[in-house]
Amino acid sequence: METFTLEMPKLAIVVESRDVALTVNVVDLPHDILRQLIPHGIKQKLADSAASVPFTCYMASKPDGTPKPSRDQLTDWVAANQKTVNDGILAAMQKAWDAMVAGQWQVRVSGGTSTKMTDEQALAVQWAKNALTVIFSTALAKAEPTTKPTAAAFMELSPKVAAFFKANEKRPTWDDKAVIAWIGKQAAAYAADPKTGRDFMAEAREELARQAAAIAATSADLDDLLGDI
């Protein structure tokens, strides 16, 4: 059986349900439980992504302004249109899986949630963008010394650079998927030779762990100061 090693910061997780919160830490779990928790979490995540599909399919089949169906109405409609609903559920789960493979925790769906990265992913992507900006600015300074370093100017450098941006009507913006792919290539190069790449994700994990430790230390100091109050 093939295995892999997973590194993650020792951060506390706050779990909330009906306005009640419980703070837990993943490192307290035995390895056997973690091995069961990962597939369970994947199943739950993908199932949650399709939870609203029956309602979405129902509303899409009706004229604008149609009131929301009652539970019985929705149940009857789904039974009569099961293939349409099943196709929608499969598409929603596949979209959620593809997003996670691409490093995104959530994706925008009709009436759903907006795209969101984990804190670790967001920090790594920001650092990668900073590194790419330096590379692109250096190349632009050589090619067009008088041109201001902007995304639009970077895109004119070459198709390879343009692939990191999404062109829109007002101004081009970063394509996070392209940046995430570059992060993966950099990590692979770093694993082969630390001098030829950079592990942005590992750096982000270390930084988040450092921040968590600093916050914990500050909290402890405050508890000491306020202990008698």
Short mmCIF file of the C-alpha atoms (twelve columns), coordinates in Angstrom:
data_MODEL
# 
_entry.id   MODEL 
# 
loop_
_atom_site.group_PDB 
_atom_site.id 
_atom_site.type_symbol 
_atom_site.label_atom_id 
_atom_site.label_alt_id 
_atom_site.label_comp_id 
_atom_site.label_asym_id 
_atom_site.label_seq_id 
_atom_site.Cartn_x 
_atom_site.Cartn_y 
_atom_site.Cartn_z 
_atom_site.pdbx_PDB_model_num 
ATOM 1   C CA . MET A 1   0.000   0.000  0.000   1 
ATOM 2   C CA . GLU A 2   1.370   3.418  -0.966  1 
ATOM 3   C CA . THR A 3   1.616   6.046  1.781   1 
ATOM 4   C CA . PHE A 4   2.405   9.747  2.032   1 
ATOM 5   C CA . THR A 5   3.590   12.114 4.754   1 
ATOM 6   C CA . LEU A 6   1.505   15.144 5.714   1 
ATOM 7   C CA . GLU A 7   2.874   18.144 7.579   1 
ATOM 8   C CA . MET A 8   0.600   20.708 9.215   1 
ATOM 9   C CA . PRO A 9   1.000   23.336 11.950  1 
ATOM 10  C CA . LYS A 10  -0.012  22.496 15.512  1 
ATOM 11  C CA . LEU A 11  -2.962  24.870 15.511  1 
ATOM 12  C CA . ALA A 12  -6.067  24.686 17.662  1 
ATOM 13  C CA . ILE A 13  -9.340  24.277 15.776  1 
ATOM 14  C CA . VAL A 14  -12.563 25.841 17.001  1 
ATOM 15  C CA . VAL A 15  -15.616 23.735 16.180  1 
ATOM 16  C CA . GLU A 16  -18.976 25.484 16.497  1 
ATOM 17  C CA . SER A 17  -22.487 24.042 16.585  1 
ATOM 18  C CA . ARG A 18  -25.624 25.982 17.529  1 
ATOM 19  C CA . ASP A 19  -23.542 28.818 19.034  1 
ATOM 20  C CA . VAL A 20  -21.553 26.371 21.198  1 
ATOM 21  C CA . ALA A 21  -17.796 26.198 20.575  1 
ATOM 22  C CA . LEU A 22  -15.272 23.458 21.322  1 
ATOM 23  C CA . THR A 23  -11.525 23.977 20.843  1 
ATOM 24  C CA . VAL A 24  -9.545  20.903 19.783  1 
ATOM 25  C CA . ASN A 25  -6.083  20.170 18.395  1 
ATOM 26  C CA . VAL A 26  -5.420  17.705 15.602  1 
ATOM 27  C CA . VAL A 27  -2.135  16.576 17.158  1 
ATOM 28  C CA . ASP A 28  -4.083  15.013 20.047  1 
ATOM 29  C CA . LEU A 29  -5.624  12.441 17.690  1 
ATOM 30  C CA . PRO A 30  -4.071  8.971  17.258  1 
ATOM 31  C CA . HIS A 31  -2.765  8.256  13.766  1 
ATOM 32  C CA . ASP A 32  -5.392  5.567  13.167  1 
ATOM 33  C CA . ILE A 33  -8.160  8.095  13.808  1 
ATOM 34  C CA . LEU A 34  -6.529  10.631 11.490  1 
ATOM 35  C CA . ARG A 35  -6.362  8.043  8.740   1 
ATOM 36  C CA . GLN A 36  -10.121 7.514  9.073   1 
ATOM 37  C CA . LEU A 37  -10.856 11.223 9.453   1 
ATOM 38  C CA . ILE A 38  -9.326  12.281 6.135   1 
ATOM 39  C CA . PRO A 39  -11.548 10.120 3.866   1 
ATOM 40  C CA . HIS A 40  -14.542 10.924 6.082   1 
ATOM 41  C CA . GLY A 41  -13.860 14.643 5.675   1 
ATOM 42  C CA . ILE A 42  -13.489 14.312 1.903   1 
ATOM 43  C CA . LYS A 43  -16.801 12.460 1.653   1 
ATOM 44  C CA . GLN A 44  -18.546 15.062 3.803   1 
ATOM 45  C CA . LYS A 45  -17.026 17.965 1.887   1 
ATOM 46  C CA . LEU A 46  -18.118 16.617 -1.496  1 
ATOM 47  C CA . ALA A 47  -21.575 15.683 -0.223  1 
ATOM 48  C CA . ASP A 48  -22.038 19.167 1.257   1 
ATOM 49  C CA . SER A 49  -21.132 20.731 -2.088  1 
ATOM 50  C CA . ALA A 50  -24.164 19.052 -3.657  1 
ATOM 51  C CA . ALA A 51  -26.624 19.628 -0.820  1 
ATOM 52  C CA . SER A 52  -28.453 22.477 -2.572  1 
ATOM 53  C CA . VAL A 53  -28.538 20.871 -6.037  1 
ATOM 54  C CA . PRO A 54  -32.160 19.569 -5.853  1 
ATOM 55  C CA . PHE A 55  -33.450 23.022 -4.936  1 
ATOM 56  C CA . THR A 56  -31.225 24.706 -7.553  1 
ATOM 57  C CA . CYS A 57  -32.427 22.337 -10.274 1 
ATOM 58  C CA . TYR A 58  -36.042 22.893 -9.281  1 
ATOM 59  C CA . MET A 59  -35.765 26.685 -9.415  1 
ATOM 60  C CA . ALA A 60  -33.847 26.527 -12.721 1 
ATOM 61  C CA . SER A 61  -36.719 24.594 -14.272 1 
ATOM 62  C CA . LYS A 62  -39.307 27.207 -13.281 1 
ATOM 63  C CA . PRO A 63  -40.041 30.718 -14.608 1 
ATOM 64  C CA . ASP A 64  -38.460 33.681 -12.843 1 
ATOM 65  C CA . GLY A 65  -40.427 34.706 -9.788  1 
ATOM 66  C CA . THR A 66  -41.576 31.190 -8.933  1 
ATOM 67  C CA . PRO A 67  -41.933 30.867 -5.137  1 
ATOM 68  C CA . LYS A 68  -39.745 28.448 -3.239  1 
ATOM 69  C CA . PRO A 69  -41.221 24.945 -3.124  1 
ATOM 70  C CA . SER A 70  -42.474 23.273 0.014   1 
ATOM 71  C CA . ARG A 71  -40.641 20.157 1.163   1 
ATOM 72  C CA . ASP A 72  -43.303 17.912 -0.369  1 
ATOM 73  C CA . GLN A 73  -43.278 19.828 -3.655  1 
ATOM 74  C CA . LEU A 74  -39.512 19.529 -3.918  1 
ATOM 75  C CA . THR A 75  -39.583 15.828 -3.046  1 
ATOM 76  C CA . ASP A 76  -42.197 15.109 -5.724  1 
ATOM 77  C CA . TRP A 77  -40.327 17.148 -8.341  1 
ATOM 78  C CA . VAL A 78  -37.038 15.397 -7.600  1 
ATOM 79  C CA . ALA A 79  -38.710 11.990 -7.903  1 
ATOM 80  C CA . ALA A 80  -40.047 12.957 -11.327 1 
ATOM 81  C CA . ASN A 81  -36.724 14.439 -12.481 1 
ATOM 82  C CA . GLN A 82  -34.221 12.146 -10.783 1 
ATOM 83  C CA . LYS A 83  -31.735 11.948 -13.676 1 
ATOM 84  C CA . THR A 84  -31.505 15.743 -13.941 1 
ATOM 85  C CA . VAL A 85  -30.878 15.993 -10.212 1 
ATOM 86  C CA . ASN A 86  -28.359 13.154 -10.218 1 
ATOM 87  C CA . ASP A 87  -26.423 14.749 -13.070 1 
ATOM 88  C CA . GLY A 88  -26.372 18.029 -11.148 1 
ATOM 89  C CA . ILE A 89  -25.171 16.322 -7.972  1 
ATOM 90  C CA . LEU A 90  -22.385 14.543 -9.843  1 
ATOM 91  C CA . ALA A 91  -21.294 17.796 -11.516 1 
ATOM 92  C CA . ALA A 92  -21.298 19.671 -8.189  1 
ATOM 93  C CA . MET A 93  -19.203 17.023 -6.453  1 
ATOM 94  C CA . GLN A 94  -16.759 16.851 -9.363  1 
ATOM 95  C CA . LYS A 95  -16.421 20.642 -9.362  1 
ATOM 96  C CA . ALA A 96  -15.725 20.658 -5.622  1 
ATOM 97  C CA . TRP A 97  -13.130 17.900 -6.010  1 
ATOM 98  C CA . ASP A 98  -11.417 19.663 -8.915  1 
ATOM 99  C CA . ALA A 99  -11.273 22.839 -6.836  1 
ATOM 100 C CA . MET A 100 -9.625  21.059 -3.917  1 
ATOM 101 C CA . VAL A 101 -7.103  19.399 -6.234  1 
ATOM 102 C CA . ALA A 102 -6.330  22.904 -7.537  1 
ATOM 103 C CA . GLY A 103 -5.843  24.146 -3.960  1 
ATOM 104 C CA . GLN A 104 -9.155  25.940 -3.470  1 
ATOM 105 C CA . TRP A 105 -11.328 25.102 -0.499  1 
ATOM 106 C CA . GLN A 106 -14.546 26.526 -1.923  1 
ATOM 107 C CA . VAL A 107 -15.849 27.424 -5.385  1 
ATOM 108 C CA . ARG A 108 -18.602 29.751 -6.471  1 
ATOM 109 C CA . VAL A 109 -21.778 27.948 -7.414  1 
ATOM 110 C CA . SER A 110 -25.240 29.184 -8.285  1 
ATOM 111 C CA . GLY A 111 -26.523 30.617 -5.038  1 
ATOM 112 C CA . GLY A 112 -23.520 29.111 -3.247  1 
ATOM 113 C CA . THR A 113 -20.256 30.170 -1.709  1 
ATOM 114 C CA . SER A 114 -17.377 32.251 -3.003  1 
ATOM 115 C CA . THR A 115 -13.930 30.936 -3.785  1 
ATOM 116 C CA . LYS A 116 -11.780 30.707 -0.686  1 
ATOM 117 C CA . MET A 117 -8.335  29.333 0.094   1 
ATOM 118 C CA . THR A 118 -7.049  27.990 3.360   1 
ATOM 119 C CA . ASP A 119 -4.885  30.413 5.365   1 
ATOM 120 C CA . GLU A 120 -1.836  28.348 4.439   1 
ATOM 121 C CA . GLN A 121 -2.726  28.384 0.745   1 
ATOM 122 C CA . ALA A 122 -3.539  32.109 0.709   1 
ATOM 123 C CA . LEU A 123 -0.223  33.013 2.326   1 
ATOM 124 C CA . ALA A 124 1.761   30.779 -0.045  1 
ATOM 125 C CA . VAL A 125 -0.041  32.244 -3.068  1 
ATOM 126 C CA . GLN A 126 0.633   35.798 -1.889  1 
ATOM 127 C CA . TRP A 127 4.340   35.078 -1.421  1 
ATOM 128 C CA . ALA A 128 4.463   33.383 -4.816  1 
ATOM 129 C CA . LYS A 129 2.869   36.422 -6.438  1 
ATOM 130 C CA . ASN A 130 5.471   38.630 -4.760  1 
ATOM 131 C CA . ALA A 131 8.264   36.421 -6.100  1 
ATOM 132 C CA . LEU A 132 6.768   36.360 -9.589  1 
ATOM 133 C CA . THR A 133 6.337   40.132 -9.530  1 
ATOM 134 C CA . VAL A 134 10.058  40.536 -8.870  1 
ATOM 135 C CA . ILE A 135 10.883  38.176 -11.749 1 
ATOM 136 C CA . PHE A 136 8.491   39.897 -14.140 1 
ATOM 137 C CA . SER A 137 9.612   43.395 -13.100 1 
ATOM 138 C CA . THR A 138 13.252  42.471 -13.690 1 
ATOM 139 C CA . ALA A 139 12.435  41.103 -17.140 1 
ATOM 140 C CA . LEU A 140 10.358  44.177 -17.985 1 
ATOM 141 C CA . ALA A 141 13.141  46.530 -16.880 1 
ATOM 142 C CA . LYS A 142 15.464  44.824 -19.356 1 
ATOM 143 C CA . ALA A 143 12.978  44.701 -22.207 1 
ATOM 144 C CA . GLU A 144 11.234  48.065 -21.688 1 
ATOM 145 C CA . PRO A 145 13.227  50.211 -19.226 1 
ATOM 146 C CA . THR A 146 10.738  53.102 -19.307 1 
ATOM 147 C CA . THR A 147 7.577   51.037 -18.935 1 
ATOM 148 C CA . LYS A 148 5.823   51.038 -15.572 1 
ATOM 149 C CA . PRO A 149 5.604   47.525 -14.042 1 
ATOM 150 C CA . THR A 150 1.914   46.644 -14.215 1 
ATOM 151 C CA . ALA A 151 0.031   43.428 -14.880 1 
ATOM 152 C CA . ALA A 152 -0.856  44.675 -18.341 1 
ATOM 153 C CA . ALA A 153 2.796   45.400 -19.101 1 
ATOM 154 C CA . PHE A 154 3.859   42.005 -17.757 1 
ATOM 155 C CA . MET A 155 1.389   40.261 -20.087 1 
ATOM 156 C CA . GLU A 156 3.092   41.877 -23.077 1 
ATOM 157 C CA . LEU A 157 6.406   40.252 -22.177 1 
ATOM 158 C CA . SER A 158 5.512   36.766 -23.402 1 
ATOM 159 C CA . PRO A 159 2.682   34.206 -23.494 1 
ATOM 160 C CA . LYS A 160 4.358   32.389 -20.596 1 
ATOM 161 C CA . VAL A 161 3.992   35.474 -18.412 1 
ATOM 162 C CA . ALA A 162 0.514   36.269 -19.722 1 
ATOM 163 C CA . ALA A 163 -0.618  32.806 -18.580 1 
ATOM 164 C CA . PHE A 164 -0.327  33.992 -14.972 1 
ATOM 165 C CA . PHE A 165 -3.057  36.601 -15.477 1 
ATOM 166 C CA . LYS A 166 -6.721  36.738 -16.356 1 
ATOM 167 C CA . ALA A 167 -7.570  39.445 -18.866 1 
ATOM 168 C CA . ASN A 168 -10.771 41.386 -18.211 1 
ATOM 169 C CA . GLU A 169 -12.312 44.595 -19.516 1 
ATOM 170 C CA . LYS A 170 -10.808 46.950 -16.938 1 
ATOM 171 C CA . ARG A 171 -7.450  45.441 -16.063 1 
ATOM 172 C CA . PRO A 172 -5.824  42.001 -15.955 1 
ATOM 173 C CA . THR A 173 -5.731  40.193 -12.611 1 
ATOM 174 C CA . TRP A 174 -3.740  37.257 -11.279 1 
ATOM 175 C CA . ASP A 175 -4.901  33.775 -12.224 1 
ATOM 176 C CA . ASP A 176 -4.614  31.970 -8.882  1 
ATOM 177 C CA . LYS A 177 -4.781  28.549 -10.525 1 
ATOM 178 C CA . ALA A 178 -1.715  29.366 -12.604 1 
ATOM 179 C CA . VAL A 179 0.104   30.645 -9.515  1 
ATOM 180 C CA . ILE A 180 -0.806  27.483 -7.577  1 
ATOM 181 C CA . ALA A 181 0.498   25.341 -10.425 1 
ATOM 182 C CA . TRP A 182 3.769   27.306 -10.348 1 
ATOM 183 C CA . ILE A 183 3.975   26.771 -6.580  1 
ATOM 184 C CA . GLY A 184 3.738   23.036 -7.238  1 
ATOM 185 C CA . LYS A 185 6.520   23.168 -9.816  1 
ATOM 186 C CA . GLN A 186 8.700   25.174 -7.447  1 
ATOM 187 C CA . ALA A 187 8.100   22.652 -4.659  1 
ATOM 188 C CA . ALA A 188 9.068   19.770 -6.956  1 
ATOM 189 C CA . ALA A 189 12.235  21.593 -8.005  1 
ATOM 190 C CA . TYR A 190 13.055  22.338 -4.347  1 
ATOM 191 C CA . ALA A 191 12.615  18.668 -3.421  1 
ATOM 192 C CA . ALA A 192 15.109  17.717 -6.139  1 
ATOM 193 C CA . ASP A 193 17.545  20.526 -5.343  1 
ATOM 194 C CA . PRO A 194 16.845  23.282 -2.751  1 
ATOM 195 C CA . LYS A 195 18.963  25.657 -4.819  1 
ATOM 196 C CA . THR A 196 16.661  25.452 -7.849  1 
ATOM 197 C CA . GLY A 197 13.233  25.912 -6.292  1 
ATOM 198 C CA . ARG A 198 11.268  27.119 -3.309  1 
ATOM 199 C CA . ASP A 199 8.690   25.413 -1.080  1 
ATOM 200 C CA . PHE A 200 6.162   28.197 -0.559  1 
ATOM 201 C CA . MET A 201 3.680   25.922 1.219   1 
ATOM 202 C CA . ALA A 202 6.260   24.783 3.775   1 
ATOM 203 C CA . GLU A 203 7.255   28.395 4.383   1 
ATOM 204 C CA . ALA A 204 3.607   29.342 4.865   1 
ATOM 205 C CA . ARG A 205 3.087   26.495 7.356   1 
ATOM 206 C CA . GLU A 206 6.129   27.611 9.334   1 
ATOM 207 C CA . GLU A 207 4.941   31.218 9.370   1 
ATOM 208 C CA . LEU A 208 1.433   30.305 10.514  1 
ATOM 209 C CA . ALA A 209 2.883   28.087 13.235  1 
ATOM 210 C CA . ARG A 210 5.131   30.951 14.322  1 
ATOM 211 C CA . GLN A 211 2.172   33.331 14.449  1 
ATOM 212 C CA . ALA A 212 0.114   30.822 16.425  1 
ATOM 213 C CA . ALA A 213 2.951   30.365 18.927  1 
ATOM 214 C CA . ALA A 214 3.307   34.138 19.299  1 
ATOM 215 C CA . ILE A 215 -0.424  34.527 19.895  1 
ATOM 216 C CA . ALA A 216 -0.398  31.716 22.434  1 
ATOM 217 C CA . ALA A 217 2.554   33.290 24.268  1 
ATOM 218 C CA . THR A 218 0.842   36.683 24.307  1 
ATOM 219 C CA . SER A 219 -2.353  35.138 25.638  1 
ATOM 220 C CA . ALA A 220 -0.403  33.408 28.398  1 
ATOM 221 C CA . ASP A 221 1.284   36.693 29.361  1 
ATOM 222 C CA . LEU A 222 -2.082  38.436 29.488  1 
ATOM 223 C CA . ASP A 223 -3.507  35.677 31.664  1 
ATOM 224 C CA . ASP A 224 -0.634  36.211 34.108  1 
ATOM 225 C CA . LEU A 225 -1.153  39.962 34.124  1 
ATOM 226 C CA . LEU A 226 -4.905  39.718 34.577  1 
ATOM 227 C CA . GLY A 227 -4.885  36.694 36.833  1 
ATOM 228 C CA . ASP A 228 -5.929  38.580 39.969  1 
ATOM 229 C CA . ILE A 229 -8.596  40.712 38.290  1 
# 
